[in-house]
Amino acid sequence: MTDRRDDADGDARPPTASASAGAADRSRGRSPALGAAVRRRLGIDVRALAVVRIALGVLLLVDLALRSRNLTAFYTDAGVLPRALLVESYPLAGASLYARSGEPWAVAALFLLAAVAAVALAVGYRTRVAAAVSFVLLASLQARNPFVLNAGDTLFWQLLGVGLLCPLGARWSVDAVRNTRPTAAENPEARRFAGPRSALLLTVVLVVYVSNAVVKLRGEAWPAGEAVETVFRLTYLHGPLGGLVPESPALLTAATYGWLALLLVSPLLVAATGRVRTALAGALVAAHLSMAPALQIGVFPLVSATALVAFFPPPVWDRIEAAAAPAIDRCRSTAERGLASAVGATAAARPRLNTLPDRATRGRVFDAVAAVLLVALLAWTATGLGLVDAPEPVAAVSDPAESDWDMFAPEPPSTDARVLATATTADGDRIDALYGDAVAADRPPSDARGYPTARWRKHVSLLATADAERVDATLAHLCDRATGPADAASSVTLSVVEFDPDTRRVVDRRDLGARRCR
């Protein structure tokens, strides 16, 4: 089974794309060979876009499932950031759909709607509509609580936003089955989607690696080969398998230099083609997937691995498509039968309303938008890295140097951190307000525990004693969280304890605050 190149999203290049592109190059005085070389580097195989689409849909479901564990804590008025406090800190966040109500049931309903849109995106049903709904809901969810986000969240919404401009549903989708029409034999070059939109998607990913490499080189730990060992000494960052990483200085030094080398050669993701590009993208994907079970850093590794799929060239997808042909044929047959029974002959014959611009016009509009965004992205990145000065109007609004791509750079943290959240009941019993179990009466700093999730770690790490309102809201939530069926908490305290990773000696204790609960 091979899906035709008809654009299920309405703007992919037709089967005669290669000849048309060559003719356009000649008419503009450009070398067809040069145009082909550029398309090989900036183009994306539409099957790669299909895998990106499927992975994004699945990741949206994973992200929702992980966030749902703390739905009340982070996204309702009974949590650590009530809507009044959110709008006071971030006025524009009031536009978030999740800020329309502070009730758990309303947030849960939006989670359910987001899950439905994510499934539609994954299977490629009404792909652009599903992507648009998913993007709006994801952006709204992130805006509802900016204090629990990390670099993975930023890359997530950027990928989804740029994906809106690309033909994510052109292959391996319900839309592709619905829109298949008899065509001439497919030209292999027609499988490559190339233009400002593909360039923008690739650049969004490349900027992460280049920016992170530059910032890492400005520190000392990475060039000295010490950074990875430092990171794995921090138990609060350990994922499920983090404690199993061998304590071998030589191995961890090699991992430091290996990751730094991958970052430094990351421009070859665009500059190279063929096996070099495939090997580099594969190495980066493998590195990110190894981070997922080893480090507690949220969805960042999985989002990064998804983004890298776009760099794999057509020969990779030719082999995958050939190997998976029987399964693809079965899926296609099932989809065709399902569509036939759901739509029916009458609905299939119903005339379409041509209320939208034609395919070519939409493509030109999307290309223009992508070109503007691409220039803005490059300018912002250059400014953030200090290569050019930020214009005064930009500097007055935001600081480009405050990048999301400085993960563990220029230096990784050097002290381990844990949290003491202690609730006291009216009977004098002590309860861990985060975990709900009993703790020692005096609760020494050595009894501090790790954070329940990466988002709790992010929230607590951004709390400061000077930020009295956010601290008080957090303590109020901990009062409710610690209340059990028998005893209600009468007071709660919150502290962060820092340890020396080697000696486990307490080097600092930061008391964030205390509150009477009743």
C-alpha positions, -999 to +999 in steps of 0.1 A: +000+000+000+012+034-008-008+066+000-009+091-028+008+124-025-025+143-024-023+167+005-048+158+032-041+191+048-045+210+016-011+222+007+015+195+000+034+194-032+018+174-060+034+143-076+050+165-103+068+185-077+103+177-088+098+188-124+078+219-113+105+229-088+132+224-114+113+245-140+108+272-113+145+273-106+153+277-142+128+305-147+143+324-118+179+320-131+188+295-104+206+262-110+183+232-108+212+213-091+214+240-065+177+240-059+177+202-056+206+204-031+187+229-010+155+208-011+175+177+001+187+197+031+157+217+040+130+193+028+112+168+050+098+135+039+060+135+043+063+101+059+085+117+086+059+143+091+033+115+096+055+100+123+059+134+139+021+138+139+015+104+155+042+110+181+028+145+189-006+130+194+007+103+217+028+127+236-002+150+242-019+121+258+011+112+279+015+148+290-022+150+300-019+118+319+012+130+338-004+164+346-037+149+357-019+135+388-017+171+401-048+186+383-061+202+414-027+213+427-015+232+396-046+241+376-075+250+400-083+277+425-078+252+453-042+247+442-009+265+445-018+292+419-054+305+421-065+324+391-064+358+408-028+353+416-020+340+381-035+371+365-017+393+389+016+377+379+009+372+342-020+394+330-021+378+295-026+344+311-062+354+319-069+346+282-061+309+289-091+286+285-081+269+317-084+302+335-121+304+327-130+284+357-111+273+389-132+242+395-116+208+391-146+195+370-141+223+344-104+216+341-110+179+338-135+186+310-108+205+291-084+177+297-109+153+281-114+176+251-076+179+247-074+141+248-100+137+221-081+162+199-049+144+205-064+111+194-077+128+162-042+142+156-025+109+161-048+091+136-048+120+112-085+128+112-092+164+102-056+168+109-052+206+107-083+212+128-071+186+154-037+202+155-052+237+159-074+226+188-045+207+204-022+238+200-047+262+216-054+238+245-017+230+251-008+267+250-037+275+274-027+247+297+009+259+299-003+295+304-024+284+333+007+277+354+040+290+339+058+281+372+059+244+364+072+245+329+106+235+315+124+235+281+104+205+269+072+223+273+085+252+252+097+229+224+064+210+226+042+240+218+067+253+192+066+219+173+028+218+175+025+254+163+049+249+133+031+216+126+000+236+119+016+250+088+029+216+075+010+187+058+011+165+088-018+144+075-005+138+040+005+102+048-005+074+071-037+091+082-074+089+080-073+121+059-049+105+034-074+076+029-103+100+026-086+122+000-069+095-021-077+099-058-063+081-088-030+097-099+000+090-120+029+070-106+044+089-077+077+106-082+101+099-053+110+135-051+073+144-045+076+128-011+098+156+001+080+186+015+103+216+010+100+254+015+099+280+042+076+258+064+100+228+064+129+251+069+112+266+100+104+232+115+140+221+111+154+254+124+132+253+155+149+220+164+184+230+154+183+262+175+179+241+206+211+223+201+232+252+188+221+275+216+227+248+243+262+241+228+272+278+229+260+282+265+277+250+277+310+261+262+308+293+283+310+273+315+338+251+330+321+218+338+313+207+302+347+215+286+364+198+316+343+166+311+327+168+346+291+178+339+274+145+334+290+131+366+278+162+385+242+158+372+240+121+381+252+128+417+220+148+422+194+123+435+165+148+430+170+144+393+170+106+393+144+090+372+133+054+376+167+041+365+188+070+375+203+052+405+216+024+382+240+046+362+275+032+369+296+054+391+325+053+367+343+087+362+358+075+329+324+065+316+307+097+327+335+118+314+331+101+280+293+107+282+300+144+288+323+148+259+301+126+237+270+147+243+289+180+239+303+166+206+268+158+194+257+194+202+287+209+184+282+189+152+243+194+153+244+219+123+252+188+102+216+178+107+209+204+080+242+207+063+247+170+056+225+145+038+222+107+035+240+085+060+257+113+079+224+130+086+208+097+094+236+087+118+236+120+136+198+122+140+198+086+152+225+092+178+207+122+191+174+103+193+192+074+212+208+099+236+174+115+244+156+082+248+183+071+273+176+103+293+139+095+297+143+067+323+175+081+339+165+117+346+133+132+361+130+160+335+095+156+323+086+151+286+117+169+273+135+138+261+105+124+243+096+158+227+132+162+215+132+127+200+100+134+182+114+166+168+144+148+154+123+124+134+119+152+108+156+149+099+155+113+087+158+112+049+136+093+024+157+061+022+150+055+059+112+057+053+114+036+021+128+008+042+103+013+070+074+015+046+085-017+028+089-036+061+056-024+074+036-027+042+014-056+054+004-037+085-001-005+066-024-023+041-045-037+069-048-003+086-057+012+053-084-014+046-098-010+080-099+028+077-116+026+043-143+002+056-149+024+086-151+055+065-175+038+040-199+027+068-197+060+087-200+084+058-222+064+034-229+069-003-252+098+003-228+118+024-199+110+001-218+125-028-227+156-009-212+187-026-184+205-007-187+241+002-158+260-012-156+286+015-118+284+020-091+297-002-078+272-028-049+249-020-023+270-038-034+302-020-033+286+014+002+273+006+014+307-003-001+322+029+015+295+051+048+300+033+047+337+040+039+332+076+067+306+080+092+329+063+084+358+088+086+334+117+119+320+105+135+354+103+122+363+137+135+330+152+170+335+138+171+371+150+158+362+184+184+334+187+213+356+176+202+382+201+199+357+229+233+343+223+248+378+224+258+378+187+238+410+181+224+436+204+186+435+211+167+465+197+156+488+225+118+481+220+125+443+223+148+447+253+121+468+271+096+440+268+117+408+272+153+396+276+163+373+247+192+361+268+168+344+292+168+313+270+149+281+275+178+262+260+203+266+288+196+231+302+224+222+328+244+251+313+267+269+316+271+249+348+249+221+362+237+224+398+263+213+423+241+206+454+214+181+459+180+194+470+151+180+488+119+193+504+105+193+539+067+198+538+055+191+573+019+193+585+010+192+622-025+179+634-044+192+664-033+160+682+004+169+676+010+143+650+033+151+621+024+143+585+044+148+553+021+173+535+033+162+500+032+124+505+006+121+533+025+096+556+036+101+591+071+116+599+093+121+629+081+145+656+111+168+652+117+160+615+154+168+611+167+180+578+181+145+571+144+135+568+139+157+538+124+138+508+126+141+470+100+159+450+069+139+439+073+150+403+094+172+381+067+198+380+066+199+418+104+204+418+100+233+394+073+249+414+091+247+447+125+258+432+109+290+419+093+299+453+110+326+472+103+340+507+098+375+491+070+360+470+047+359+499+014+354+480+026+324+460+042+309+492+009+314+511-011+298+483+012+268+483+010+264+520-028+267+519-029+239+493-006+218+515-030+222+544-058+207+523-035+181+508-024+169+543-059+166+557-068+130+561-101+113+569-094+113+606-073+144+614-072+178+599-039+197+597-037+226+620-005+241+606+021+235+579+057+245+572+077+243+539+115+243+536+141+233+510+172+215+522+204+214+502+230+186+506+265+180+495+261+152+470+290+132+483+289+136+521+251+141+523+259+169+548+234+197+549+249+229+534+218+251+534+182+251+546+158+276+531+126+281+552+099+293+527+071+298+552+046+285+577+008+288+579-020+281+603-045+258+586-076+261+608 
